[in-house]
Amino acid sequence: QASITSATAVIENFNAFTSPTAGNAVSGGNSPTNWTLTATGNTWRGTNQAGGASGGWYSNSNISFLGSGSASNGQCTWVLQNNTATTITGFTLSFTGRMWKAGSASPTVSVSYQNSASSSNPAAGALTSSLGSLSFNDATSGISSGTTLTQTVTGLSIATSQYIFIRFKFFL
């Protein structure tokens, strides 16, 4: 997990991440640092999301999922730990969302979060709290070229050493 050590932004990017050889299964050993990627038929397909013909995970300085063939139910979960020595009472999550394909193979992406005293990745599916304004699909304004989505959450109580899980769920 990533460690939150101060009130400054925790920034995650995939610029240094290179996906495994196409066709290899996703596992903890080849997921990007601080992330858990799961799916049915969860193999890497390469780096060309725009022209990818089969479903699975893609990476090219980003993470994307295409549901097609045997690949479905894609979920990527980011885990962070509060090491600030104070309780976290809120956060803002902001990212650039982009939809590479449109039509029947284009997923809707929902975003949710959950905090826990345990570092164990919560079970598959949405986490306990939805980040509804961060959900997107191919009808979302500006999504084909990339649009920034942002949501602020307040009223939390994430104690020192506790974890927060942020999950992106891809579904058709």
N, C-alpha and C positions, 0 to 999 in steps of 0.2 A: 504494500500500500504506500501511497504518497503520504508524507508527514506534513501536517499543517503546523508551522512553528511560530507564526505571527499573523497579524491582521492583514498582511500584504497578500496580493493575489497569488493563488496557486495556478500556474499556467501549464497546461498539457498540450503538447503538440506531437505530431507523428513524423516530423521532418527527418529524424534519424532512424525511423522504423522501416525495416525492409521485410516484406512478407516472406514466408517460407516458400519453397518451391511449389509451383502450382500443383494442386491435387493432394498435398499433404494435409492431414487432419490438424485442426486447431487443438492445441493443448496448452497447459500452463507454461510449458517450455518455449512456445513460440508466440504467445500472445504478447502484445506490447506491455511494457513495464507498467504496473499498477492497474492493469485491466484483466478481466476474465471474459473471454469470448466463447459463447456456446451457440449451438444451433442443431437442428436435425440435418444430417448430411453436411456437417460443418467443415468443409474443406476449403483451403485457399484456392482461388482460381487465378490469381495473378495480380497485375497492376492496372489492367485496362478496363475500368468499370463501364466506360461508354460503349465499348464494343464487345464486352463479355457475353458469351452465348449461354453459359451455364451458371446455375446459381451457386452461391457460397460467399465467402468473405473475400474482399479485395482491399489492397492497400497501395497507396501512392501518396505519401505524406498526409494520409487521412485513413479513416476506417470506413468501409462501406459494405453493405450486404445486399445481395440480390437473391430474392426467393424465386427459384426456378428448378424444375426437375425434382431431385430428392432433397434440395436445400430449402428449409423453412424454419420458422421460429427463431430467427437470429436475435441474440441478446448480447450486449456488451455492457459490462458493469465496471465502473471506476470506484476504487476503494481508497478513502483518505482517512487518516487518523489525526485526531486533535491532540497535538503536543504543544499547545500554546500556554499551558499552565493556567488558563482561564476557560470558562464555559463559553462555547460558541452559541450565540443567540440568533444568528441569521447568516445567510449567504446569498450571493448573486451568482447565477450560472449564466454564462454567455458563450455562444459558439456560432460558427458559420455552418449553416445547414445547406446542403446542395443535393439535388435529386438528379442522378445521372441518367436514369431511364424513366420513361413514362409508359403508362399503359398497364396491362394485366400483370406484369412482373414487377411493377413499381410498388414498394411497400409504403405503408404509413409508419412513421416512427413516433413512438410515444416515449416520454421521459418521466421517470419517477425517482424518488429517493426514500431512504430509510436510514435511521441511525440505530446503532447497536453497541453493546458492551463487547460483543464477540467479533473477531475478525473473519469469521466464516461467512462466505458468500451466501446471501439469502437464496432460498429456493427459486426456481425458474418462475417467470411471470412478472407482472408489475409489482413494484415495491409498494409500501403502505401509503405513500403520499405522492399524488400526481403533480407534475409540473406541466399543467395543461397548455400554457401559452408557448411551451417549447416543442409541442408535437407538430409534425409537418408531414406533408405528402406532396405528390406532384401538382396539386392544385394550389399550394401555398404560394403567395405572391413573391416573386423574385427567386424562387427556389432553384430554377434551372441554371442560373448563373451564380448562385450563392447569396444567401441573405443571413444577416446576423439576427439571432433569436436570443432574447434575454428575459430572465425572470428572477425576481428577488423574493426570498423567503424570510419571514421574520417569526418571532415567537417560539424559537427553538430553545432547547436546553441540551446541548451536546457536551457532556463533561470531559475534562481532561482524560486522555487515553481512550476515549470512546471512538467509534468509527462511524463514518457516513458512507453509504453506498449510493451511487448515482447510476441508474440503469437506462440505457437506450434499448428499446424493444422494437424490432422490425417485424411487421406482420402484414399479410396480404388481405 
